[in-house]
Amino acid sequence: MKDKVVLITGASSGIGRALAFAFGLEGATVVICGRKADALQAVSNELRQAGIHVLALTADVSVEANVKTLIEQTVTSFGKIDILINNAGVSHRSMLIDTEPVVIQKVMDINFMGTVYATRYALPYIQLAKGSIVGISSIAGYRGLPVRSGYSASKFAMNGFLEAVRTELLHTGVHVLTACPGFTASNIRFSALDAHGQAKGETMRDEGNMMTAEECADHILKAVKNRKRELVLTTQGKITVFLNKWLPTLMDKLVYNTLAKEKDSPLKQ
Ligand SMILES: NC(=O)c1ccc[n+]([C@@H]2O[C@H](COP(=O)([O-])OP(=O)(O)OC[C@H]3O[C@@H](n4cnc5c(N)ncnc54)[C@H](O)[C@@H]3O)[C@@H](O)[C@H]2O)c1
C-alpha cells in the first residue's frame, strides 16, 4: 500500500476508522471523511500518533456538492486517488407500517447516493490509477432483513450499482469490491434511525459477541490486495447468503424467527 492514496468515507468510527488504521499501517496515505469535525480530528490525531500520513476532510456524503469538493480536495492535496472506500452508512430499525418514508429516503441518500456521488466523482482518478472502488455493503444487501427494509434496499442498490460499474469497467484495469460484513461491533445500531428519524441510541444485540471492526477491516484490506470481487463475512453471513439463494422460502421463516428474538423486536415470536 506504500504510495497509495486511500479515501475512506465515514471514517470517524467503527469499520471506517479501523480501515484507516489497516491501510495506513501498510504505508498508505489515508484521507478520512465524516460529518463531525471534532470526531474526525480525534481519529486523525490517533492515526498521526501511529505514524500514519492522514488528511481529514469534513463532508456529508448525502450532499453531492460536499462529495465533489471532497474529491477535488483529495486530488489537490495528493494528485491522485488509488482506492475509494464507500463506507459511510446509517441503518434504521422500524416496521415499514410505522416508518415515515422520509426516513427511508435519508438512508438511501447516505448509503446509496453517497456511494454514487463518491464513485462518480472519483472515477476519472481511479481509472488513471487502475485502482479500486470498494463498497461496504452488508448481508442485508443479499437478503432483505425485516425491521430494516430501507437499509436492505440501500445495500441491494449498492450491490447492483457496483456490479454494473464493475462490468462497465471490465477492460480498464479498475477493480471493484463489494464487501459484505456480517454483524460487527460498532456504532451502527446505536445511530440507527427509528420510525421518525431519531437515533435509537441503543443496541438490541450483544456487541461483545460480534466480529470486531479491526477484524473486519483486515479482511477488507486482504480482499483489496487480492483484488477480490466480493467478500462475505462471518459464518452466519455466509450461510445466510448461501441458503437464501437456494431455499428462500425457508429463509423467510429462519430470518423472521432469528430477528424476532432481538431485544425490543416488533416481530411477534
Ligand atoms: N456494524 C455492522 O454490523 C455492519 C454490518 C454490515 C455492514 N455495515 C456497514 O459498514 C459501514 C460502516 O458502519 P459501522 O458499522 O462502522 O458503523 P458506524 O456507525 O460506526 O460508522 C458509520 C460511519 O458513517 C458516518 N456517516 C453516517 N452518515 C454520514 C454522512 N451522511 N456523511 C458522512 N459520513 C456519515 C458515521 O458518522 C460513522 O462514522 C456502513 O456502511 C454499514 O452499513 C456494518
The ligand as an SDF file (V2000), in Angstrom:
LIG
                    3D

 44 48  0  0  0  0  0  0  0  0999 V2000
  -21.5340   -2.9900   12.0220 N   0  0  0  0  0  0  0  0  0  0  0  0
  -22.2140   -3.8760   11.3320 C   0  0  0  0  0  0  0  0  0  0  0  0
  -22.7860   -4.8150   11.9040 O   0  0  0  0  0  0  0  0  0  0  0  0
  -22.2830   -3.7430    9.8380 C   0  0  0  0  0  0  0  0  0  0  0  0
  -22.6750   -4.8750    9.1090 C   0  0  0  0  0  0  0  0  0  0  0  0
  -22.7490   -4.7760    7.7280 C   0  0  0  0  0  0  0  0  0  0  0  0
  -22.4210   -3.5820    7.0930 C   0  0  0  0  0  0  0  0  0  0  0  0
  -22.0500   -2.4980    7.8280 N   0  0  0  0  0  0  0  0  0  0  0  0
  -21.7350   -1.2550    7.1130 C   0  0  0  0  0  0  0  0  0  0  0  0
  -20.4580   -0.8100    7.4800 O   0  0  0  0  0  0  0  0  0  0  0  0
  -20.3700    0.6070    7.2530 C   0  0  0  0  0  0  0  0  0  0  0  0
  -19.7220    1.2510    8.4550 C   0  0  0  0  0  0  0  0  0  0  0  0
  -20.5790    1.1530    9.5690 O   0  0  0  0  0  0  0  0  0  0  0  0
  -20.0930    0.8010   11.0490 P   0  0  0  0  0  0  0  0  0  0  0  0
  -20.6660   -0.4930   11.4050 O   0  0  0  0  0  0  0  0  0  0  0  0
  -18.6580    1.0250   11.1900 O   0  0  0  0  0  0  0  0  0  0  0  0
  -20.9550    1.8760   11.8920 O   0  0  0  0  0  0  0  0  0  0  0  0
  -20.5660    3.3170   12.4290 P   0  0  0  0  0  0  0  0  0  0  0  0
  -21.8490    3.9610   12.7770 O   0  0  0  0  0  0  0  0  0  0  0  0
  -19.5300    3.1790   13.4830 O   0  0  0  0  0  0  0  0  0  0  0  0
  -19.8880    4.0160   11.1590 O   0  0  0  0  0  0  0  0  0  0  0  0
  -20.6280    4.6850   10.1630 C   0  0  0  0  0  0  0  0  0  0  0  0
  -19.8890    5.9600    9.8570 C   0  0  0  0  0  0  0  0  0  0  0  0
  -20.5400    6.6480    8.7860 O   0  0  0  0  0  0  0  0  0  0  0  0
  -20.6290    8.0150    9.1530 C   0  0  0  0  0  0  0  0  0  0  0  0
  -21.7240    8.6580    8.4300 N   0  0  0  0  0  0  0  0  0  0  0  0
  -23.0530    8.4700    8.5940 C   0  0  0  0  0  0  0  0  0  0  0  0
  -23.7360    9.2810    7.7990 N   0  0  0  0  0  0  0  0  0  0  0  0
  -22.8370   10.0070    7.1050 C   0  0  0  0  0  0  0  0  0  0  0  0
  -22.9210   11.0280    6.1410 C   0  0  0  0  0  0  0  0  0  0  0  0
  -24.1120   11.4910    5.7210 N   0  0  0  0  0  0  0  0  0  0  0  0
  -21.7780   11.5500    5.6320 N   0  0  0  0  0  0  0  0  0  0  0  0
  -20.5690   11.1210    6.0630 C   0  0  0  0  0  0  0  0  0  0  0  0
  -20.4210   10.1730    6.9990 N   0  0  0  0  0  0  0  0  0  0  0  0
  -21.5480    9.6240    7.5160 C   0  0  0  0  0  0  0  0  0  0  0  0
  -20.8580    7.9870   10.6600 C   0  0  0  0  0  0  0  0  0  0  0  0
  -20.6000    9.2400   11.2770 O   0  0  0  0  0  0  0  0  0  0  0  0
  -19.8900    6.8900   11.0680 C   0  0  0  0  0  0  0  0  0  0  0  0
  -18.5850    7.4050   11.2550 O   0  0  0  0  0  0  0  0  0  0  0  0
  -21.8010    1.0880    6.9980 C   0  0  0  0  0  0  0  0  0  0  0  0
  -21.9830    1.3150    5.6230 O   0  0  0  0  0  0  0  0  0  0  0  0
  -22.6520   -0.0890    7.4620 C   0  0  0  0  0  0  0  0  0  0  0  0
  -23.8710   -0.1590    6.7790 O   0  0  0  0  0  0  0  0  0  0  0  0
  -21.9630   -2.5570    9.1890 C   0  0  0  0  0  0  0  0  0  0  0  0
  1  2  1  0
  2  3  2  0
  2  4  1  0
  4  5  1  0
  4 44  2  0
  5  6  2  0
  6  7  1  0
  7  8  2  0
  8  9  1  0
  8 44  1  0
  9 10  1  0
  9 42  1  0
 10 11  1  0
 11 12  1  0
 11 40  1  0
 12 13  1  0
 13 14  1  0
 14 15  2  0
 14 16  1  0
 14 17  1  0
 17 18  1  0
 18 19  2  0
 18 20  1  0
 18 21  1  0
 21 22  1  0
 22 23  1  0
 23 24  1  0
 23 38  1  0
 24 25  1  0
 25 26  1  0
 25 36  1  0
 26 27  1  0
 26 35  1  0
 27 28  2  0
 28 29  1  0
 29 30  1  0
 29 35  2  0
 30 31  1  0
 30 32  2  0
 32 33  1  0
 33 34  2  0
 34 35  1  0
 36 37  1  0
 36 38  1  0
 38 39  1  0
 40 41  1  0
 40 42  1  0
 42 43  1  0
M  CHG  2   8   1  16  -1
M  END
$$$$
